[in-house]
């Protein structure tokens, strides 16, 4: 059989395009943060992970430009060989201090970060124990570890009883790494970190928390999930990305110096990848400067999200509970989800539509997310647009 046959047989995207409901790969011509331009139209953005709105911050943009002037456009090598700049080390030191850890290591993308950590630490005879709703990058990394004859165990989403039941069955003398999102990217729910930490410690397991959607959102000054629960000293490793709060591209892991040193010299995802570009590192450094200078930004972000969450709930939309920047509106059907996305888009609001199998049947949703830089007029416009689409589709 021709290995390309599956490609020729894949027509779902074409069918959705033909129906006029295709919501993906929409190129933006301008990006002002809360407002973007698509095909000459101004659209209120309610789907970006640009949580603090720093991608257009003057200091962040200038830092990226200045870095290109000084270092050029790329490093042309891996961190291990010729690709380390003084800026890489500066950002690692700054992040370690920010997260109250001994050391930090940068990766070239957030997705790659999980693949640099998990298969490197979890090897033959070890176990990785993972929340069923963890991000795809964690799942991919877990499968890589499994390919090295490690064991991959999943527990029910945020179910600490199931977590302990599965963890308690593992050999006492085996290495164990517990991995969970801090804020889950689809629903915006927060991990039950106090209980997860208690159980993990009870059975001698180490903990890795993915704070991609937590940094700049929850915790003291936006320091993430461990800080939110006062567990900075308890959680072994925090990983994250620069593509959200830090307005850039890349990833990081923070933890004990000896662990970071091991990853630095053993992780193929680091050793065989070109290092983060000068402009990316400079932008992340500048975004960290802004976050530390303006610790009220995460509060403003969460207040904006809560304003929309409350308003939509008052209109009888099925809005999932939460207290982060993510506000999912469940519509429960693929066709309705596509139609609602199109109505919102035509009315000048961009959201993310999540359909099956990305979410379970009945949980199809408009996954909206907010920025600290959204103004009340933007938020009111989003709510009004939802009201019109909801009534037209008889959802409210």
C-alpha positions in Angstrom: 0.0 0.0 0.0 1.2 3.5 -0.8 2.1 5.3 2.4 0.6 8.5 1.0 -2.9 6.8 0.6 -3.9 8.2 4.0 -3.1 11.7 2.8 -5.2 11.3 -0.4 -8.1 9.9 1.7 -8.1 12.8 4.2 -10.8 15.2 3.0 -12.4 16.4 6.3 -10.6 19.8 6.1 -11.5 20.3 2.5 -15.2 19.6 3.3 -15.2 22.1 6.1 -13.5 24.7 3.9 -16.1 24.1 1.2 -18.9 24.6 3.7 -17.3 28.0 4.7 -16.6 27.1 8.3 -12.8 26.4 8.2 -11.4 28.2 11.3 -7.7 27.3 11.1 -4.6 28.9 9.5 -6.1 32.3 9.2 -3.2 34.7 8.3 -3.1 37.9 10.2 -1.9 41.0 8.4 -1.5 43.2 11.5 -1.4 42.4 15.2 -2.0 45.1 17.8 -2.7 42.6 20.6 -6.4 42.9 21.5 -7.2 43.7 17.8 -5.8 42.1 14.7 -6.3 42.5 11.0 -7.4 39.6 8.8 -8.2 40.1 5.1 -8.4 43.8 5.6 -10.9 43.6 8.5 -10.3 44.6 12.1 -11.0 41.6 14.4 -11.2 41.6 18.2 -8.9 38.8 19.3 -10.4 36.5 21.9 -8.2 33.4 21.2 -4.6 34.4 21.7 -2.2 33.2 24.5 -0.6 36.6 24.5 -1.8 36.8 28.1 -0.1 40.1 29.2 -0.3 41.6 25.7 3.5 42.0 25.6 4.1 41.0 22.0 3.5 44.6 21.0 5.0 46.2 24.1 7.6 48.9 23.0 10.3 47.6 25.3 9.9 44.1 24.1 10.0 45.0 20.4 13.0 47.3 20.9 14.9 44.6 22.8 14.3 42.1 19.9 15.5 44.6 17.3 18.6 45.6 19.3 19.5 41.9 19.7 19.4 41.4 16.0 21.6 44.5 15.5 24.2 43.1 18.0 24.1 39.3 17.4 22.5 38.8 14.0 19.4 36.7 13.3 20.5 33.3 14.6 23.2 31.4 16.5 23.9 28.8 13.8 24.6 26.1 16.3 23.4 24.2 19.4 23.9 25.4 22.9 26.3 22.5 23.4 28.7 23.8 20.8 28.7 27.2 19.2 25.2 28.4 20.0 25.5 29.8 23.5 25.3 33.6 23.9 25.8 35.6 27.1 22.1 36.4 26.8 21.1 32.8 27.1 22.9 32.5 30.4 21.5 35.8 31.6 17.9 34.7 30.9 18.6 31.3 32.6 19.9 33.1 35.7 17.0 35.6 35.8 14.4 32.8 35.4 16.0 30.7 38.1 15.7 33.7 40.5 12.2 34.4 39.4 11.0 30.8 40.1 13.1 30.5 43.2 15.1 27.6 41.8 18.8 26.9 41.7 19.1 26.8 37.9 17.3 27.0 34.6 17.9 25.6 31.1 16.5 27.0 27.9 15.1 25.1 24.9 14.3 26.3 21.4 10.5 25.7 21.7 8.1 24.9 24.4 7.0 21.7 22.7 10.6 20.6 22.6 11.1 21.3 26.3 9.1 18.3 27.4 11.0 16.0 25.0 14.2 17.4 26.5 13.2 16.6 30.1 11.1 13.5 30.3 12.8 10.9 28.0 16.2 12.1 29.4 15.2 11.5 33.0 12.7 8.6 32.7 14.7 5.6 31.4 14.6 1.8 31.5 12.8 0.6 34.6 11.5 4.1 35.5 7.9 5.3 35.5 6.3 8.5 34.2 2.9 9.2 35.8 0.8 11.7 33.8 -2.6 13.4 34.0 -4.8 12.2 31.2 -5.5 15.7 30.0 -1.8 16.9 29.9 -0.7 18.8 26.8 0.2 17.0 23.6 3.9 17.8 24.1 3.9 15.9 27.4 2.1 12.9 25.8 4.7 12.8 23.0 7.6 13.0 25.5 6.0 10.2 27.6 5.7 8.0 24.5 9.4 8.7 23.8 10.3 7.5 27.3 8.1 4.4 26.8 10.0 3.7 23.6 13.1 3.5 25.8 11.3 0.8 27.8 10.2 3.1 30.6 6.7 2.7 31.9 4.0 5.3 31.0 1.0 5.5 33.5 -2.0 7.8 33.0 -4.4 8.8 35.8 -7.9 10.4 35.5 -7.9 14.1 35.0 -7.1 15.9 38.3 -8.4 12.8 40.2 -6.1 12.5 43.1 -7.7 9.2 44.3 -7.0 7.6 41.0 -3.5 9.2 41.0 -2.7 7.7 44.4 -4.2 4.3 43.5 -2.0 4.0 40.4 1.1 5.4 42.1 0.8 3.1 45.1 1.0 0.1 42.9 4.4 0.9 41.5 7.7 -0.6 42.9 9.0 1.3 45.8 12.6 1.2 44.5 11.7 2.5 41.0 12.4 6.0 39.7 9.1 7.9 39.4 8.3 11.2 37.7 4.9 12.8 38.1 4.0 15.2 35.3 1.0 17.6 35.1 -0.1 20.8 33.5 -0.4 23.6 36.1 -3.2 25.2 34.2 -4.8 22.9 31.7 -4.8 24.5 28.3 -8.2 23.4 27.0 -10.3 24.0 30.1 -8.3 26.5 32.2 -8.7 24.3 35.3 -5.8 24.3 37.8 -4.1 21.1 39.0 -4.8 20.1 42.6 -1.2 20.7 43.4 -1.3 20.5 47.2 -2.8 17.0 47.1 -0.6 15.9 44.1 2.5 17.0 46.0 1.4 15.2 49.2 0.8 11.9 47.4 3.9 12.2 45.2 6.1 12.7 48.3 4.4 9.8 50.1 5.5 7.4 47.4 8.9 8.9 46.6 8.1 10.5 43.3 9.5 13.7 41.8 7.3 16.3 40.3 7.4 18.2 37.0 4.7 20.9 36.4 4.1 22.5 33.0 3.3 26.1 33.7 2.9 27.2 30.0 -0.6 28.7 30.8 0.2 29.5 34.4 3.2 31.9 34.3 2.0 35.5 34.2 -1.5 34.3 35.1 -1.5 32.9 38.7 0.8 32.9 41.6 2.7 35.8 43.3 3.6 38.2 40.6 2.6 35.6 38.0 5.1 33.0 39.2 2.9 30.1 38.4 1.2 27.2 40.0 3.7 26.3 42.7 3.6 29.9 43.9 -0.2 30.0 43.8 -0.2 27.3 46.4 2.9 28.4 48.4 4.8 25.3 47.2 7.8 26.9 45.5 10.2 24.9 47.6 8.3 21.6 47.2 7.9 21.2 43.5 11.0 19.7 41.9 10.8 21.2 38.4 8.8 23.8 36.6 8.8 23.9 32.8 7.2 26.5 30.5 7.2 28.4 27.2 8.1 31.9 26.0 5.3 31.9 23.4 2.6 33.1 25.8 3.3 35.5 28.7 6.9 36.0 27.6 5.9 37.2 24.1 8.5 35.2 22.3 9.5 31.7 21.2 11.3 29.0 23.2 11.0 27.0 26.4 12.6 26.5 29.8 12.9 24.2 32.8 13.8 25.3 36.3 15.0 23.0 39.1 18.0 21.8 41.1 21.4 22.7 39.7 22.5 19.0 39.5 19.3 18.0 37.6 19.6 20.9 35.2 23.3 20.1 34.7 22.4 16.5 33.8 19.8 17.6 31.3 22.3 20.1 29.8 24.7 17.4 29.0 22.3 14.5 28.2 19.2 15.8 26.5 19.2 15.2 22.7 16.5 17.8 22.3 19.0 20.4 23.5 22.3 19.0 22.2 21.0 18.5 18.6 18.9 21.6 18.2 19.9 25.1 17.2 19.8 27.4 20.2 17.0 30.0 20.7 17.6 33.1 18.5 19.0 36.3 19.8 15.7 38.2 19.2 13.7 35.5 21.0 15.9 35.6 24.1 16.0 39.4 24.2 12.2 39.6 23.9 11.7 37.1 26.7 14.2 39.0 28.9 12.4 42.3 28.2 9.0 40.6 28.9 10.3 39.4 32.2 11.5 42.9 33.0 8.0 44.2 32.4 6.3 41.5 34.4 8.6 42.1 37.4 8.1 45.9 37.1 4.3 45.6 36.7 3.1 42.8 38.9 -0.5 44.0 38.6 -0.6 42.7 35.0 -1.7 39.2 35.9 -4.4 40.6 38.1 -5.7 42.7 35.3 -5.7 39.6 33.0 -7.7 37.5 35.4 -10.1 40.3 36.0 -10.7 40.6 32.3 -11.3 36.9 31.9 -13.7 36.9 34.9 -15.7 39.8 33.5 -16.4 37.8 30.3 -16.9 34.5 32.3 -19.5 36.2 34.5 -21.3 38.0 31.6 -21.6 34.9 29.5 -22.8 32.8 32.4 -25.5 35.4 33.1 -26.7 34.9 29.5 -27.0 31.2 30.3 -24.1 30.0 28.2 -22.4 26.8 29.4 -19.2 28.3 30.7 -16.7 26.2 32.5 -15.7 27.3 35.9 -12.2 28.7 36.3 -10.0 31.6 37.5 -7.4 31.8 34.8 -7.2 33.6 31.5 -9.0 30.8 29.7 -12.8 30.9 29.4 -14.3 27.8 27.5 -17.8 28.1 26.3 -19.2 24.5 25.7 -21.6 24.1 22.7 -21.5 20.3 22.6 -21.7 19.6 18.8 -19.1 19.8 16.0 -21.5 21.4 13.5 -22.8 24.0 16.0 -19.2 24.7 17.0 -18.2 25.5 13.4 -21.3 27.6 12.8 -20.8 29.6 15.9 -17.2 30.2 15.1 -18.2 31.5 11.7 -20.9 33.8 13.2 -18.4 35.2 15.7 -15.8 35.7 13.0 -18.2 37.4 10.6 -19.2 39.7 13.5 -15.5 40.6 14.1 -14.5 38.3 17.0 -11.8 35.6 16.7 -12.0 32.6 19.0 -10.6 29.1 18.9 -13.0 26.2 18.1 -12.2 22.9 19.7 -14.1 19.9 18.3 -13.9 16.1 18.6 -11.6 14.2 18.9 -9.5 17.0 20.4 -12.2 17.2 23.1 -14.7 14.4 24.1 -18.1 14.3 22.4 -20.4 16.7 24.0 -17.6 19.0 25.1 -17.1 20.8 21.8 -16.3 24.4 22.7 -15.4 27.9 21.8 -12.1 28.2 23.7 -11.6 31.9 24.5 -8.7 33.5 26.2 -7.9 37.0 27.3 -5.2 39.6 27.7 -4.3 42.1 30.4 -4.5 44.7 27.5 -8.1 44.0 26.6 -10.2 47.2 27.3 -13.8 47.0 28.5 -15.0 48.0 25.1 -13.3 44.9 23.6 -14.8 42.6 26.3 -18.3 44.0 25.9 -18.0 43.5 22.1 -17.1 39.9 22.6 -20.0 39.3 25.0 -22.5 41.0 22.6 -21.2 38.9 19.7 -21.6 35.7 21.7 -25.2 36.8 22.7 -26.2 37.3 19.0 -24.6 34.0 17.9 -26.1 32.1 20.9 -29.6 33.3 20.2 -29.3 32.5 16.5 -28.2 29.0 17.3 -30.8 28.6 20.1 -28.0 28.0 22.7 -29.4 30.6 25.1 
